[in-house]
């Protein structure tokens, strides 16, 4: 995960003796066809000679940077909390925030005002926690979505948040009301990740098996046409979109490959 200016990269690491850390390195993300790829897609790059290591719990997993690049939000699936890191000082800000059970992913709204955290440990319906980034507090009641939510992504205008779950659906949260709008959107077996197009008109969802990408029209919140086949039977995992919205990059966690899709 990179900062908006692409000058810094953050990766979640498991340290020795079960200790975990987030490593900070002064390295640009790999540029491929005009897209800034996340570290799980990009080829390895040289790290800074003396990277800064700071501990954020037992099992950090999800990571998101605020639009201004000043704060880093990291989920801890074991301790059920979110740590906030000041990127200027590389220090944890205040006390880690208690959220729901087994927080997995986190997304910050484009205006940087809120962070949405998926909690996959509550079964169905499982909640999404909302953090007010200005007060450093969890606000309101958790938003109930589908069974074991995983990935989360906000639309460019910040009005909606899309959440995948292991029941094979995607829920849409209205950030203004804090409630799910409409019914769950069926997208196939175990959707893994979701990304919203730069123009906000489409949401792209990867499915674990078979490898495919479902496309949601965000205006109607319905799946459009036939899912995009990726030509592989392996697990389709993470997805990243190019800044111009013309290409999608999809990783296969069990196939050792990245698919490039013209969208």
C-alpha contacts under 8 A as a table, 3 or more apart, distances in Angstrom:
res1	aa1	res2	aa2	distance
1	X	9	X	5.85
1	X	10	X	5.31
1	X	11	X	6.49
1	X	38	X	5.31
1	X	39	X	6.16
1	X	63	X	7.00
1	X	64	X	6.91
1	X	65	X	7.47
2	X	5	X	7.88
2	X	6	X	5.53
2	X	7	X	7.45
2	X	8	X	5.75
2	X	9	X	4.44
2	X	10	X	6.08
2	X	29	X	6.96
2	X	38	X	7.06
2	X	65	X	7.34
3	X	6	X	5.13
3	X	7	X	6.67
3	X	8	X	5.67
3	X	9	X	6.55
3	X	65	X	6.16
3	X	66	X	7.91
3	X	67	X	7.76
3	X	69	X	5.28
4	X	65	X	7.90
4	X	67	X	6.20
4	X	68	X	6.91
4	X	69	X	5.98
5	X	8	X	7.66
5	X	69	X	7.70
6	X	9	X	7.22
6	X	28	X	5.56
6	X	29	X	6.40
7	X	26	X	6.23
7	X	27	X	6.04
7	X	28	X	5.16
7	X	29	X	7.86
8	X	24	X	7.20
8	X	25	X	6.01
8	X	26	X	4.94
8	X	27	X	5.62
8	X	28	X	6.28
9	X	24	X	6.19
9	X	25	X	5.59
9	X	26	X	6.57
9	X	27	X	6.10
9	X	28	X	6.85
9	X	29	X	7.03
10	X	22	X	6.72
10	X	23	X	5.95
10	X	24	X	5.21
10	X	25	X	6.78
11	X	22	X	5.87
11	X	23	X	5.75
11	X	24	X	7.21
11	X	39	X	7.23
12	X	20	X	7.90
12	X	21	X	6.41
12	X	22	X	4.78
12	X	23	X	6.67
12	X	60	X	6.36
12	X	61	X	6.42
12	X	63	X	7.70
13	X	20	X	5.85
13	X	21	X	5.29
13	X	22	X	5.67
13	X	23	X	6.83
13	X	60	X	7.63
14	X	18	X	6.63
14	X	19	X	6.13
14	X	20	X	4.22
14	X	21	X	6.14
14	X	59	X	7.22
14	X	60	X	7.99
15	X	18	X	5.91
15	X	19	X	4.61
15	X	20	X	4.55
15	X	21	X	6.22
16	X	19	X	5.61
16	X	20	X	7.62
18	X	58	X	7.08
19	X	55	X	7.65
19	X	57	X	7.43
19	X	58	X	5.90
19	X	59	X	7.95
20	X	55	X	5.98
20	X	56	X	6.70
20	X	57	X	6.17
20	X	58	X	5.48
20	X	59	X	6.09
20	X	60	X	6.82
21	X	53	X	6.34
21	X	54	X	5.48
21	X	55	X	4.27
21	X	56	X	5.68
21	X	57	X	7.33
21	X	60	X	7.42
22	X	53	X	6.22
22	X	54	X	5.88
22	X	55	X	6.46
22	X	56	X	6.95
22	X	60	X	7.95
23	X	51	X	6.59
23	X	52	X	5.98
23	X	53	X	4.99
23	X	54	X	6.85
24	X	51	X	5.75
24	X	52	X	5.33
24	X	53	X	6.66
25	X	47	X	5.78
25	X	48	X	5.40
25	X	51	X	5.38
25	X	52	X	7.11
26	X	47	X	6.92
26	X	48	X	5.67
26	X	51	X	7.93
27	X	45	X	7.46
27	X	46	X	7.23
27	X	47	X	6.31
27	X	48	X	6.98
29	X	36	X	6.12
29	X	37	X	6.50
29	X	38	X	7.21
29	X	39	X	7.25
29	X	42	X	7.20
30	X	36	X	6.27
30	X	37	X	6.23
30	X	42	X	5.70
30	X	43	X	7.05
30	X	45	X	7.82
31	X	34	X	5.90
31	X	35	X	5.59
31	X	36	X	5.16
31	X	37	X	6.67
32	X	35	X	5.35
32	X	36	X	6.88
32	X	37	X	7.32
33	X	242	X	7.96
34	X	242	X	6.68
34	X	243	X	7.31
35	X	241	X	7.23
35	X	242	X	4.49
35	X	243	X	6.02
36	X	242	X	7.20
36	X	243	X	7.97
37	X	41	X	6.05
37	X	42	X	5.75
37	X	240	X	6.75
38	X	41	X	5.67
38	X	42	X	6.24
38	X	240	X	7.38
39	X	42	X	5.04
39	X	43	X	7.62
40	X	251	X	7.99
41	X	251	X	6.59
41	X	258	X	7.25
47	X	51	X	7.21
48	X	51	X	5.46
52	X	90	X	7.62
54	X	90	X	7.23
54	X	91	X	7.25
56	X	60	X	6.91
56	X	74	X	7.70
56	X	76	X	7.69
56	X	83	X	6.38
56	X	92	X	7.64
57	X	60	X	6.51
57	X	76	X	6.30
57	X	79	X	7.10
58	X	76	X	6.71
58	X	77	X	7.95
58	X	78	X	6.20
58	X	79	X	6.89
59	X	76	X	5.18
59	X	77	X	5.73
59	X	78	X	5.70
59	X	79	X	7.74
60	X	74	X	6.37
60	X	75	X	5.42
60	X	76	X	4.23
60	X	77	X	6.38
61	X	74	X	6.85
61	X	75	X	5.64
61	X	76	X	6.14
61	X	77	X	6.86
61	X	104	X	6.25
61	X	105	X	7.15
62	X	73	X	7.97
62	X	74	X	5.58
62	X	75	X	5.08
62	X	76	X	7.69
62	X	104	X	5.59
62	X	105	X	4.34
62	X	106	X	5.74
63	X	72	X	7.05
63	X	73	X	5.57
63	X	74	X	4.56
63	X	75	X	6.59
63	X	105	X	6.95
63	X	106	X	6.19
63	X	107	X	7.88
64	X	72	X	5.82
64	X	73	X	5.23
64	X	74	X	6.76
64	X	106	X	6.11
64	X	107	X	5.80
64	X	108	X	6.52
65	X	69	X	5.95
65	X	70	X	7.64
65	X	71	X	5.93
65	X	72	X	4.59
65	X	73	X	6.33
65	X	108	X	7.11
66	X	69	X	5.17
66	X	70	X	6.42
66	X	71	X	5.52
66	X	72	X	6.45
66	X	108	X	6.08
66	X	109	X	7.96
66	X	110	X	7.87
66	X	112	X	5.55
67	X	70	X	7.92
67	X	108	X	7.87
67	X	110	X	6.24
67	X	111	X	6.97
67	X	112	X	5.91
68	X	71	X	7.83
68	X	112	X	7.62
69	X	72	X	7.59
69	X	87	X	7.19
70	X	86	X	6.02
70	X	87	X	5.37
70	X	88	X	6.77
71	X	84	X	6.54
71	X	85	X	5.51
71	X	86	X	4.96
71	X	87	X	5.66
72	X	84	X	5.61
72	X	85	X	4.91
72	X	86	X	6.60
72	X	87	X	6.70
73	X	82	X	6.56
73	X	83	X	5.82
73	X	84	X	4.80
73	X	85	X	6.50
73	X	106	X	7.31
74	X	82	X	5.42
74	X	83	X	5.25
74	X	84	X	6.59
74	X	106	X	7.45
75	X	80	X	7.51
75	X	81	X	6.06
75	X	82	X	4.48
75	X	83	X	6.56
75	X	103	X	5.85
75	X	104	X	6.24
75	X	105	X	6.71
75	X	106	X	7.03
75	X	117	X	7.93
76	X	79	X	5.70
76	X	80	X	5.62
76	X	81	X	5.42
76	X	82	X	6.02
76	X	83	X	7.74
76	X	102	X	7.31
76	X	103	X	6.36
76	X	104	X	7.45
77	X	80	X	5.25
77	X	81	X	7.26
77	X	101	X	7.50
77	X	102	X	4.28
77	X	103	X	5.05
77	X	104	X	6.13
78	X	102	X	6.26
79	X	102	X	7.55
80	X	98	X	6.26
80	X	99	X	5.97
80	X	100	X	6.07
80	X	101	X	5.24
80	X	102	X	5.15
80	X	103	X	5.77
81	X	96	X	6.11
81	X	97	X	5.22
81	X	98	X	4.41
81	X	99	X	5.28
81	X	100	X	7.51
81	X	103	X	6.97
82	X	96	X	5.49
82	X	97	X	5.04
82	X	98	X	6.59
82	X	99	X	7.02
82	X	103	X	7.90
83	X	92	X	6.62
83	X	93	X	7.56
83	X	95	X	7.50
83	X	96	X	4.53
83	X	97	X	6.35
84	X	92	X	5.59
84	X	93	X	5.44
84	X	94	X	7.73
84	X	96	X	6.78
85	X	90	X	6.26
85	X	91	X	5.49
85	X	92	X	4.32
85	X	93	X	5.53
86	X	89	X	5.63
86	X	90	X	5.39
86	X	91	X	5.51
86	X	92	X	6.26
86	X	93	X	6.26
87	X	90	X	4.94
87	X	91	X	7.36
92	X	95	X	7.76
92	X	96	X	7.94
93	X	96	X	7.77
97	X	136	X	7.90
97	X	137	X	7.07
97	X	138	X	7.24
98	X	138	X	7.83
99	X	103	X	7.20
99	X	117	X	7.89
99	X	119	X	7.77
99	X	129	X	6.12
99	X	138	X	7.30
100	X	103	X	6.27
100	X	119	X	5.34
100	X	121	X	7.56
100	X	122	X	7.83
100	X	127	X	7.08
100	X	128	X	7.63
100	X	129	X	6.74
101	X	119	X	5.56
101	X	120	X	6.61
101	X	121	X	4.74
101	X	122	X	6.28
102	X	119	X	5.32
102	X	120	X	5.47
102	X	121	X	4.93
103	X	117	X	6.45
103	X	118	X	5.52
103	X	119	X	4.11
103	X	120	X	6.14
103	X	121	X	7.52
104	X	117	X	7.19
104	X	118	X	5.68
104	X	119	X	6.01
104	X	120	X	6.60
104	X	150	X	6.11
104	X	151	X	7.56
105	X	117	X	5.74
105	X	118	X	5.43
105	X	119	X	7.84
105	X	150	X	6.27
105	X	151	X	5.60
105	X	152	X	6.40
106	X	115	X	6.58
106	X	116	X	5.47
106	X	117	X	4.46
106	X	118	X	6.53
106	X	151	X	7.70
106	X	152	X	6.42
107	X	115	X	5.51
107	X	116	X	5.31
107	X	117	X	6.77
107	X	152	X	6.06
107	X	153	X	5.75
107	X	154	X	6.72
108	X	112	X	5.93
108	X	113	X	7.55
108	X	114	X	5.83
108	X	115	X	4.27
108	X	116	X	6.39
108	X	154	X	7.25
109	X	112	X	5.17
109	X	113	X	6.40
109	X	114	X	5.73
109	X	115	X	6.32
109	X	116	X	7.98
109	X	154	X	5.83
109	X	155	X	7.77
109	X	156	X	7.91
109	X	158	X	5.41
110	X	113	X	7.88
110	X	154	X	7.50
110	X	155	X	7.84
110	X	156	X	6.10
110	X	157	X	6.88
110	X	158	X	5.78
111	X	114	X	7.99
111	X	158	X	7.11
112	X	115	X	7.62
112	X	133	X	7.13
113	X	132	X	6.17
113	X	133	X	5.43
113	X	134	X	6.62
114	X	130	X	6.68
114	X	131	X	5.39
114	X	132	X	4.79
114	X	133	X	5.33
115	X	130	X	5.81
115	X	131	X	4.99
115	X	132	X	6.75
115	X	133	X	6.81
116	X	128	X	6.56
116	X	129	X	5.83
116	X	130	X	4.82
116	X	131	X	6.45
116	X	152	X	7.42
117	X	128	X	5.43
117	X	129	X	5.06
117	X	130	X	6.44
117	X	131	X	7.98
117	X	152	X	7.50
118	X	127	X	6.84
118	X	128	X	4.74
118	X	129	X	6.64
118	X	149	X	5.77
118	X	150	X	5.92
118	X	151	X	6.94
118	X	152	X	6.87
118	X	163	X	7.75
119	X	122	X	7.03
119	X	126	X	6.67
119	X	127	X	5.95
119	X	128	X	5.91
119	X	129	X	7.39
119	X	148	X	7.21
119	X	149	X	6.36
119	X	150	X	7.40
120	X	123	X	6.76
120	X	126	X	6.60
120	X	127	X	7.92
120	X	147	X	7.75
120	X	148	X	4.28
120	X	149	X	5.18
120	X	150	X	6.41
121	X	126	X	7.43
121	X	148	X	6.56
122	X	125	X	7.24
122	X	126	X	5.09
122	X	127	X	7.34
122	X	148	X	6.91
123	X	126	X	5.45
123	X	147	X	5.30
123	X	148	X	5.32
124	X	145	X	7.69
124	X	146	X	5.89
124	X	147	X	4.20
124	X	148	X	6.59
125	X	144	X	5.56
125	X	145	X	5.52
125	X	146	X	5.18
125	X	147	X	5.50
125	X	148	X	7.77
126	X	143	X	7.97
126	X	144	X	5.35
126	X	145	X	5.50
126	X	146	X	5.96
126	X	147	X	5.83
126	X	148	X	6.01
126	X	149	X	6.70
127	X	142	X	5.22
127	X	143	X	4.99
127	X	144	X	4.30
127	X	145	X	5.90
127	X	149	X	7.91
128	X	142	X	5.34
128	X	143	X	4.92
128	X	144	X	6.37
128	X	145	X	7.12
129	X	138	X	6.90
129	X	139	X	7.87
129	X	141	X	7.63
129	X	142	X	4.87
129	X	143	X	6.59
130	X	138	X	5.62
130	X	139	X	5.80
130	X	140	X	7.31
130	X	142	X	6.86
131	X	136	X	6.82
131	X	137	X	5.58
131	X	138	X	4.30
131	X	139	X	5.80
132	X	135	X	5.68
132	X	136	X	5.74
132	X	137	X	5.50
132	X	138	X	6.17
132	X	139	X	6.28
133	X	136	X	5.02
133	X	137	X	7.09
143	X	173	X	7.97
143	X	178	X	6.78
143	X	179	X	6.31
143	X	180	X	7.32
144	X	180	X	7.61
145	X	149	X	7.16
145	X	163	X	7.78
145	X	171	X	6.14
145	X	180	X	7.23
146	X	149	X	6.16
146	X	164	X	7.81
146	X	165	X	5.60
146	X	166	X	7.61
146	X	167	X	6.67
146	X	169	X	7.19
146	X	170	X	7.63
146	X	171	X	6.92
146	X	184	X	7.55
147	X	165	X	5.60
147	X	166	X	5.74
147	X	167	X	5.47
148	X	165	X	5.34
148	X	166	X	5.47
148	X	167	X	7.48
149	X	163	X	6.59
149	X	164	X	5.57
149	X	165	X	3.90
149	X	166	X	6.38
150	X	163	X	6.98
150	X	164	X	5.61
150	X	165	X	5.55
150	X	166	X	7.45
150	X	192	X	6.90
150	X	193	X	7.48
151	X	163	X	5.67
151	X	164	X	5.33
151	X	165	X	7.52
151	X	192	X	6.58
151	X	193	X	5.11
151	X	194	X	6.22
152	X	161	X	6.81
152	X	162	X	5.58
152	X	163	X	4.52
152	X	164	X	6.63
152	X	193	X	7.50
152	X	194	X	6.54
153	X	161	X	5.61
153	X	162	X	5.32
153	X	163	X	6.76
153	X	194	X	6.29
153	X	195	X	5.98
153	X	196	X	6.75
154	X	158	X	5.89
154	X	159	X	7.71
154	X	160	X	5.93
154	X	161	X	4.29
154	X	162	X	6.26
154	X	196	X	7.08
155	X	158	X	5.11
155	X	159	X	6.54
155	X	160	X	5.66
155	X	161	X	6.23
155	X	162	X	7.88
155	X	196	X	5.96
155	X	197	X	7.93
155	X	200	X	5.63
156	X	159	X	7.98
156	X	196	X	7.70
156	X	198	X	6.49
156	X	199	X	7.05
156	X	200	X	5.73
157	X	160	X	7.81
157	X	200	X	7.46
158	X	161	X	7.40
158	X	175	X	7.24
159	X	174	X	6.08
159	X	175	X	5.35
159	X	176	X	6.63
160	X	172	X	6.49
160	X	173	X	5.44
160	X	174	X	4.80
160	X	175	X	5.46
161	X	172	X	5.66
161	X	173	X	5.04
161	X	174	X	6.75
161	X	175	X	6.92
162	X	170	X	6.59
162	X	171	X	5.84
162	X	172	X	4.75
162	X	173	X	6.48
162	X	194	X	7.35
162	X	203	X	7.99
163	X	170	X	5.39
163	X	171	X	5.19
163	X	172	X	6.43
163	X	173	X	7.92
163	X	194	X	7.45
164	X	168	X	7.60
164	X	169	X	6.10
164	X	170	X	4.50
164	X	171	X	6.57
164	X	191	X	6.00
164	X	192	X	6.83
164	X	193	X	6.78
164	X	194	X	6.97
164	X	205	X	7.98
165	X	168	X	6.07
165	X	169	X	5.80
165	X	170	X	6.30
165	X	171	X	8.00
165	X	190	X	6.95
165	X	191	X	6.47
165	X	192	X	7.78
166	X	169	X	7.23
166	X	189	X	7.64
166	X	190	X	4.77
166	X	191	X	6.48
167	X	189	X	7.47
167	X	190	X	6.43
168	X	186	X	5.89
168	X	187	X	5.78
168	X	188	X	5.02
168	X	189	X	4.98
168	X	190	X	4.90
168	X	191	X	5.79
169	X	184	X	5.68
169	X	185	X	5.04
169	X	186	X	4.31
169	X	187	X	5.42
169	X	188	X	7.05
169	X	190	X	7.96
169	X	191	X	7.15
170	X	184	X	5.57
170	X	185	X	4.94
170	X	186	X	6.54
170	X	187	X	7.03
171	X	180	X	6.73
171	X	181	X	7.81
171	X	183	X	7.16
171	X	184	X	4.99
171	X	185	X	6.38
172	X	180	X	5.52
172	X	181	X	5.77
172	X	182	X	7.42
172	X	184	X	7.60
173	X	178	X	6.48
173	X	179	X	5.53
173	X	180	X	4.29
173	X	181	X	5.87
174	X	177	X	5.63
174	X	178	X	5.58
174	X	179	X	5.60
174	X	180	X	6.05
174	X	181	X	6.14
175	X	178	X	4.99
175	X	179	X	7.30
180	X	183	X	7.81
185	X	221	X	7.18
185	X	222	X	6.58
185	X	223	X	7.43
186	X	223	X	7.82
187	X	191	X	6.99
187	X	205	X	7.56
187	X	207	X	7.72
187	X	214	X	6.12
187	X	223	X	7.24
188	X	191	X	6.60
188	X	207	X	6.44
189	X	207	X	6.04
189	X	208	X	6.56
189	X	209	X	6.39
190	X	207	X	5.69
190	X	208	X	5.59
190	X	209	X	7.45
191	X	205	X	6.47
191	X	206	X	5.55
191	X	207	X	4.13
191	X	208	X	5.99
192	X	205	X	7.19
192	X	206	X	5.53
192	X	207	X	5.57
192	X	208	X	6.10
192	X	236	X	7.52
192	X	237	X	5.63
192	X	238	X	7.01
193	X	205	X	5.66
193	X	206	X	5.42
193	X	207	X	7.63
193	X	237	X	6.40
193	X	238	X	5.51
193	X	239	X	6.40
194	X	203	X	6.67
194	X	204	X	5.50
194	X	205	X	4.46
194	X	206	X	6.59
194	X	238	X	7.88
194	X	239	X	6.81
195	X	203	X	5.64
195	X	204	X	5.28
195	X	205	X	6.72
195	X	239	X	6.59
195	X	240	X	6.57
195	X	241	X	7.09
196	X	200	X	5.99
196	X	201	X	7.66
196	X	202	X	5.86
196	X	203	X	4.30
196	X	204	X	6.24
196	X	241	X	8.00
197	X	200	X	5.08
197	X	201	X	6.37
197	X	202	X	5.41
197	X	203	X	6.18
197	X	204	X	7.66
197	X	241	X	6.90
197	X	245	X	5.74
198	X	201	X	7.95
198	X	243	X	6.48
198	X	244	X	6.89
198	X	245	X	5.87
199	X	202	X	7.79
199	X	245	X	7.66
200	X	203	X	7.57
200	X	218	X	7.14
201	X	217	X	6.13
201	X	218	X	5.31
201	X	219	X	6.67
202	X	215	X	6.53
202	X	216	X	5.49
202	X	217	X	4.97
202	X	218	X	5.41
203	X	215	X	5.81
203	X	216	X	4.98
203	X	217	X	6.71
203	X	218	X	6.58
204	X	213	X	6.32
204	X	214	X	5.80
204	X	215	X	4.83
204	X	216	X	6.40
205	X	213	X	5.30
205	X	214	X	5.10
205	X	215	X	6.47
205	X	216	X	7.92
205	X	239	X	7.85
206	X	211	X	7.32
206	X	212	X	5.86
206	X	213	X	4.51
206	X	214	X	6.47
206	X	236	X	5.93
206	X	237	X	6.26
206	X	238	X	7.13
206	X	239	X	7.00
206	X	250	X	7.90
207	X	210	X	6.81
207	X	211	X	6.01
207	X	212	X	5.63
207	X	213	X	6.30
207	X	214	X	7.67
207	X	235	X	7.46
207	X	236	X	5.88
207	X	237	X	7.17
208	X	211	X	5.96
208	X	212	X	7.71
208	X	234	X	7.70
208	X	235	X	4.61
208	X	236	X	5.05
208	X	237	X	6.41
209	X	212	X	7.45
209	X	233	X	6.73
209	X	234	X	6.73
209	X	235	X	5.51
209	X	236	X	7.01
210	X	232	X	7.37
210	X	233	X	5.01
210	X	234	X	6.49
210	X	235	X	6.61
210	X	236	X	7.50
211	X	229	X	6.69
211	X	230	X	5.79
211	X	231	X	7.30
211	X	232	X	5.79
211	X	233	X	5.40
211	X	234	X	5.80
211	X	235	X	5.51
211	X	236	X	4.68
212	X	227	X	6.36
212	X	228	X	5.50
212	X	229	X	4.69
212	X	230	X	5.36
212	X	236	X	6.63
213	X	227	X	5.54
213	X	228	X	4.96
213	X	229	X	6.66
213	X	230	X	7.46
214	X	223	X	6.82
214	X	224	X	7.85
214	X	226	X	7.49
214	X	227	X	4.52
214	X	228	X	6.27
215	X	223	X	5.57
215	X	224	X	5.75
215	X	225	X	7.86
215	X	227	X	6.58
215	X	228	X	7.84
216	X	221	X	5.99
216	X	222	X	5.42
216	X	223	X	4.32
216	X	224	X	5.80
217	X	220	X	5.65
217	X	221	X	5.29
217	X	222	X	5.58
217	X	223	X	6.20
217	X	224	X	6.24
218	X	221	X	4.73
218	X	222	X	7.32
224	X	227	X	7.90
229	X	232	X	7.87
230	X	259	X	6.80
230	X	261	X	7.82
234	X	252	X	6.31
234	X	253	X	7.78
234	X	254	X	6.08
234	X	255	X	5.68
235	X	252	X	5.36
235	X	253	X	6.08
235	X	254	X	6.00
235	X	255	X	7.23
236	X	250	X	6.67
236	X	251	X	6.00
236	X	252	X	4.71
236	X	253	X	6.82
237	X	250	X	6.71
237	X	251	X	5.45
237	X	252	X	5.59
237	X	253	X	6.09
238	X	250	X	5.62
238	X	251	X	5.36
238	X	252	X	7.68
239	X	248	X	6.68
239	X	249	X	5.52
239	X	250	X	4.51
239	X	251	X	6.64
240	X	248	X	5.74
240	X	249	X	5.21
240	X	250	X	6.69
241	X	245	X	5.99
241	X	246	X	7.64
241	X	247	X	5.86
241	X	248	X	4.52
241	X	249	X	6.27
242	X	245	X	5.15
242	X	246	X	6.35
242	X	247	X	5.45
242	X	248	X	6.41
243	X	246	X	7.89
244	X	247	X	7.81
245	X	248	X	7.63
245	X	263	X	7.36
246	X	262	X	6.02
246	X	263	X	5.27
247	X	260	X	6.76
247	X	261	X	5.47
247	X	262	X	4.74
247	X	263	X	5.36
248	X	259	X	7.97
248	X	260	X	5.84
248	X	261	X	5.02
248	X	262	X	6.62
248	X	263	X	6.70
249	X	258	X	6.56
249	X	259	X	5.67
249	X	260	X	4.80
249	X	261	X	6.37
250	X	258	X	5.41
250	X	259	X	5.06
250	X	260	X	6.62
250	X	261	X	7.93
251	X	256	X	7.79
251	X	257	X	6.05
251	X	258	X	4.46
251	X	259	X	6.43
252	X	255	X	5.10
252	X	256	X	5.93
252	X	257	X	5.41
252	X	258	X	6.14
252	X	259	X	7.90
253	X	256	X	6.22
253	X	257	X	7.69
